[in-house]
Amino acid sequence: MAVLMRFGLDFGTSNTSLAVSDGSGVRLLPIDEIAGETMPTILYVRRDRSALVGRPAIEGYLADERTRGPVKRQVKLLGFKMESSNPFQKPVEANILADVDAPGRLFQSLKSFLGSPLDQPTSVFGTPMSLTALVALVLDHVRRRAQVAAARAANVSEGISLVFDFGGGTLDLCVAERRGGDVRIVATAGRAVAGDRFTQVLIDLVVAPRLGATSEWGSKRLRLPAFIVNAISDWHALSALNEKPLLDALDDLVRSGAPRRELAALRSAIEMQLGYEIFSAVDTVKIELSSEETAFLAFHRAGVDIDAVVPRRRFEVRAAPLLGEIDELLTEVLERAGLPESAVGEVVLTGGSSALPAARALLERRFPGAERRDFAAFSSVAAGLALAS
């Protein structure tokens, strides 16, 4: 007799996982040849049209970028004129500064991109609806489906439960009610405040100052441009700074009095494509802070030398605005559900960032009378979708 198999795909902002159910159980499939069951949601397409996904995409992209050296850009005309916001200014030829020798293109956070507003209307055949509205409708359905799947997989208890799905890219909340064998979704809410942003906060706290982000020099108290400082915590953006004019500009700043050691480290991080390694090292420290009061960051590659003691309390103080966003989202989902905090009898924590002590402490303050339990940090959504009929 043929066995009916169901697959559940969790296409997350940061990571993707695939589960299969054959009636006897649910298991995750090792879809990433390097990372295994949890694949980074990243696509890298090379000029020869070959493509890599997941961790191999990251490794391939970084290897290609190191090989080619600084970025070379050329002005490319787009073939049309753009009107100026100044009525006295004539229209000008539209152009872009193109990376002419890029070995490929890296795409990350694709789901976030799909959710961004479109700049121009697009025709859609069938029901009259703008593509922006259509994409928003699809993403809303997917988001709700994911939250329902997490609640299903977690086997929520009788009564009212809050599923707290705290991933790398998004925080998704689901208020579910179980009566007997039936589970009803009462309300859902989500926001792009999750693990990766906490890692970026930690980079800003520990790494960025050692790359010159907070340095001032000269009588005018000059500082690095904001676009460079902001790129330090975004490994892909830091990689994109690898172009000769910018590297030469950093050298000029040193000659004009900027701190030599810090800018040499920044130049090395850009030129040697160390952004991803820095992000990974700091992310490991963040994970250690989930179980330790203090962690130690040691990073020594090329011209970047960092040894830093990181107290959990200092990290949590810097991350307070993000915790405030989480608090707001909890209030929002309860208002949508029309329920007080006291109605929640169980809080189910899932997602790779759910071990963060500050987030757990926030849940304890908001729901002091609720039972709290952890469930399948990296696979709850995929497993729930595979179980869905």
C-alpha positions in Angstrom: 0.0 0.0 0.0 1.4 3.4 -1.0 2.3 5.7 1.8 1.0 9.2 1.6 3.9 11.6 2.2 3.5 15.3 3.1 6.2 17.9 2.8 6.4 21.1 4.8 8.7 24.0 3.5 9.5 26.8 5.9 10.8 29.6 3.7 12.2 31.8 6.4 13.7 35.3 6.1 17.1 34.0 7.4 16.8 30.2 7.2 14.8 27.6 5.3 13.9 24.1 6.4 12.1 21.2 4.8 10.2 18.5 6.8 8.5 15.3 5.6 5.7 13.3 7.3 5.0 9.7 6.3 2.3 9.0 8.9 4.6 7.5 11.4 6.5 10.6 12.2 8.0 13.9 11.0 11.7 14.4 10.2 13.8 17.2 8.8 15.7 16.7 5.5 19.3 17.8 5.2 18.8 20.2 2.3 22.1 22.1 2.8 25.2 20.2 2.0 27.2 22.3 4.5 24.7 23.5 7.1 22.5 20.3 7.1 18.9 20.7 8.1 18.8 24.5 8.4 19.7 26.2 5.1 20.4 30.0 5.0 17.9 31.6 2.7 20.4 32.9 0.2 20.8 32.5 -3.5 24.0 33.3 -5.5 23.7 33.4 -9.3 27.0 33.5 -11.2 27.6 35.1 -14.6 27.7 31.7 -16.3 24.1 31.2 -15.0 25.1 28.5 -12.5 23.4 29.0 -9.1 24.2 28.1 -5.5 21.8 28.2 -2.5 22.3 28.2 1.2 25.7 28.0 2.8 27.4 27.0 -0.4 26.1 30.2 -1.9 27.8 32.2 0.8 31.0 30.3 0.5 31.0 30.7 -3.3 30.2 34.4 -3.2 32.9 35.2 -0.7 35.5 33.1 -2.6 34.7 34.8 -5.9 34.8 38.3 -4.3 38.2 37.6 -2.7 39.5 36.5 -6.1 38.4 39.4 -8.2 39.7 42.2 -5.9 38.3 45.7 -5.7 35.0 46.5 -7.4 35.1 48.3 -10.8 32.1 50.5 -11.6 31.1 52.3 -14.7 28.3 54.8 -15.5 25.6 53.1 -17.6 22.9 55.1 -19.3 19.3 53.7 -18.9 17.9 55.2 -22.1 15.4 57.7 -20.7 15.3 61.1 -19.0 14.3 61.8 -15.5 12.4 64.8 -14.4 13.9 66.9 -11.6 12.0 67.9 -8.5 13.3 71.4 -9.2 11.0 73.0 -11.8 13.9 75.1 -13.1 16.1 72.1 -13.7 16.0 70.4 -17.1 15.4 66.6 -17.3 18.6 64.6 -17.2 19.7 61.3 -18.7 19.0 58.5 -16.2 22.1 56.5 -15.3 23.4 54.0 -12.8 26.8 53.3 -11.4 27.1 49.6 -12.4 29.4 46.9 -11.1 30.8 45.8 -14.5 32.9 42.9 -13.5 30.9 41.2 -10.7 31.2 37.4 -10.9 27.6 37.1 -9.9 24.7 38.4 -7.8 23.9 37.5 -4.2 20.2 37.6 -3.1 19.4 37.4 0.6 16.2 38.2 2.6 14.2 37.5 -0.5 10.9 37.3 1.5 11.5 40.7 3.0 12.1 42.1 -0.5 8.9 40.6 -1.8 7.1 42.4 1.0 8.5 45.8 0.1 6.2 48.4 -1.7 6.5 48.6 -5.4 7.4 51.9 -7.0 5.2 51.6 -10.1 1.8 50.0 -10.8 1.8 46.6 -12.6 -1.1 45.1 -14.6 -2.5 41.8 -13.3 -5.0 39.8 -15.3 -8.0 38.5 -13.5 -9.3 40.1 -10.3 -8.4 43.8 -10.5 -5.7 44.2 -7.9 -2.3 45.9 -7.9 0.7 43.6 -7.7 1.7 45.3 -4.4 -1.7 44.3 -2.9 -1.4 40.8 -4.4 2.1 40.2 -3.0 0.9 41.5 0.4 -2.1 39.2 0.3 0.1 36.1 -0.5 2.7 37.0 2.2 0.0 37.6 4.8 -1.4 34.1 3.9 2.0 32.5 4.2 2.8 34.3 7.4 -0.5 33.1 9.0 0.0 29.6 7.6 3.4 29.5 9.3 2.1 30.6 12.6 -0.7 28.1 12.4 1.8 25.4 11.5 4.0 26.2 14.5 0.9 26.0 16.8 -0.1 22.7 15.3 3.4 21.1 15.6 3.7 22.4 19.2 0.5 20.6 20.2 -0.7 23.5 22.3 -2.4 22.8 25.6 -6.1 23.1 26.4 -7.2 26.7 26.6 -5.4 29.8 25.4 -1.7 29.6 24.3 0.7 32.1 22.8 3.2 30.7 20.3 6.4 32.8 20.3 8.3 32.0 17.1 11.5 34.0 17.4 13.6 33.3 14.3 16.6 34.9 12.7 14.7 37.4 10.5 11.2 37.8 12.0 9.3 37.4 15.2 5.9 35.7 14.6 3.2 35.5 17.3 0.1 33.3 17.3 -2.6 33.2 19.9 -4.3 29.8 19.7 -7.2 28.3 21.5 -7.5 24.5 22.0 -10.9 22.9 22.9 -10.7 19.2 22.9 -9.1 18.1 19.7 -9.7 21.4 17.8 -7.2 24.2 17.6 -8.5 27.6 16.6 -6.2 30.5 15.7 -7.5 33.6 17.5 -4.9 36.2 16.3 -1.5 36.5 14.7 1.1 39.3 14.4 4.6 39.6 13.1 7.5 42.0 12.8 11.1 42.0 11.4 12.7 42.1 14.9 14.6 38.9 15.5 18.0 37.3 16.0 20.0 38.9 13.2 19.1 42.3 14.4 20.3 41.4 17.9 23.6 40.2 16.4 23.9 43.5 14.5 23.5 45.3 17.8 26.3 43.2 19.3 28.5 44.0 16.3 27.8 47.7 16.8 28.7 47.4 20.5 31.9 45.3 20.3 33.3 45.3 16.7 32.4 48.6 15.1 34.4 50.8 17.5 37.5 48.7 16.7 36.9 49.5 13.0 36.7 53.2 13.6 33.0 53.6 13.8 33.1 55.8 16.9 36.5 57.5 16.3 36.8 61.3 15.9 39.8 63.2 14.7 41.0 66.7 13.9 39.9 70.1 15.2 36.5 69.6 13.4 36.0 66.2 15.1 35.6 64.4 11.8 34.0 60.9 11.7 33.5 58.1 9.2 30.6 58.6 6.8 27.4 56.9 8.1 27.1 54.6 5.1 30.4 53.0 6.0 29.5 52.7 9.7 26.1 51.2 8.9 27.8 48.6 6.6 30.0 47.2 9.4 27.1 45.2 10.9 25.8 44.1 7.5 28.3 41.6 6.0 26.9 41.9 2.5 27.0 45.7 2.5 30.5 45.6 3.9 31.5 43.3 1.0 30.1 45.8 -1.5 32.4 48.6 -0.2 35.4 46.8 -1.7 36.1 49.3 -4.5 39.4 51.1 -5.1 38.2 54.8 -4.7 36.8 53.9 -1.2 39.9 52.0 -0.1 42.0 55.0 -1.3 39.8 57.4 0.6 40.4 55.4 3.8 44.1 55.7 3.2 43.7 59.5 2.7 41.8 59.8 6.0 44.6 58.1 7.8 47.1 60.6 6.2 44.8 63.4 7.4 44.8 62.3 11.0 42.2 59.5 11.3 43.2 56.6 13.7 45.6 54.4 11.8 45.0 51.1 13.6 41.2 51.2 13.4 41.0 52.2 9.8 43.6 49.7 8.8 41.4 47.0 10.4 38.4 48.4 8.6 40.3 48.4 5.3 41.3 44.8 5.9 37.8 43.7 6.8 36.5 45.2 3.5 39.4 44.1 1.2 39.6 40.5 2.6 35.8 40.0 2.7 35.7 39.3 6.5 32.2 40.6 7.0 30.5 37.2 7.1 33.2 35.7 9.4 32.8 38.6 11.8 29.0 38.2 11.8 29.3 34.5 12.4 31.8 35.0 15.3 29.6 37.6 17.0 26.5 35.5 16.5 28.3 32.7 18.3 29.0 35.1 21.2 25.3 36.1 21.2 24.4 32.4 21.5 26.8 31.9 24.4 25.2 34.9 26.2 22.0 32.9 26.3 23.5 30.6 28.9 26.4 32.7 30.3 26.6 36.1 32.1 29.7 36.9 30.1 31.2 35.8 26.8 34.5 36.4 25.1 35.0 37.4 21.5 38.3 36.6 19.9 38.7 37.4 16.2 42.1 37.5 14.5 42.1 37.5 10.7 44.3 39.6 8.4 44.4 43.1 9.9 41.5 42.7 12.3 42.5 41.8 15.9 39.7 41.8 18.4 39.7 40.4 22.0 36.7 41.6 23.9 34.8 40.6 27.1 31.1 40.9 26.5 28.8 41.1 29.6 25.3 40.0 28.9 23.9 43.0 30.8 25.7 45.5 28.6 24.4 43.8 25.5 20.8 43.8 26.9 21.0 47.5 27.6 22.1 48.3 24.1 19.3 46.0 22.7 16.6 47.7 24.8 14.9 49.3 21.7 14.5 45.9 20.1 13.0 44.5 23.3 10.6 47.4 23.3 9.5 46.4 19.8 8.8 42.9 21.0 6.8 44.3 23.9 4.7 46.3 21.5 4.1 43.3 19.3 2.9 41.3 22.3 0.4 44.1 23.1 -0.7 44.2 19.5 -1.5 40.4 19.2 -3.4 40.5 22.5 -5.5 43.4 21.3 -6.2 41.6 18.1 -7.3 38.6 20.1 -9.4 40.7 22.4 -7.8 39.0 25.4 -6.0 40.1 28.6 -2.6 38.8 29.5 -4.1 36.7 32.3 -6.1 34.7 29.7 -2.9 33.1 28.4 -2.3 29.8 30.1 0.7 28.7 28.1 3.6 30.3 26.2 5.4 28.1 23.7 8.8 29.3 22.6 10.2 28.2 19.3 12.7 29.6 16.7 16.5 29.8 16.8 16.5 33.0 18.9 14.0 31.9 21.5 16.8 31.2 24.0 17.6 34.9 24.3 17.4 35.6 28.1 16.1 39.1 27.7 13.2 37.9 25.5 12.4 35.1 28.0 12.5 37.6 30.9 10.1 39.9 29.0 7.6 37.0 28.5 7.9 36.1 32.2 7.0 39.7 33.1 4.1 39.9 30.7 2.7 36.4 31.5 3.6 35.6 35.1 0.9 33.0 35.5 1.5 31.1 32.2 3.4 27.8 31.8 6.4 28.2 29.5 7.9 25.5 27.4 10.3 25.2 24.5 9.6 23.4 21.3 11.7 22.4 18.2 13.7 25.7 17.9 14.5 25.3 14.2 11.8 23.1 12.8 8.4 23.8 14.3 7.0 25.5 11.2 8.3 23.0 8.7 7.1 20.1 10.9 3.7 21.7 11.4 3.2 22.2 7.6 4.2 18.6 6.9 1.5 17.5 9.4 -1.1 19.7 7.9 -3.9 17.9 6.0 
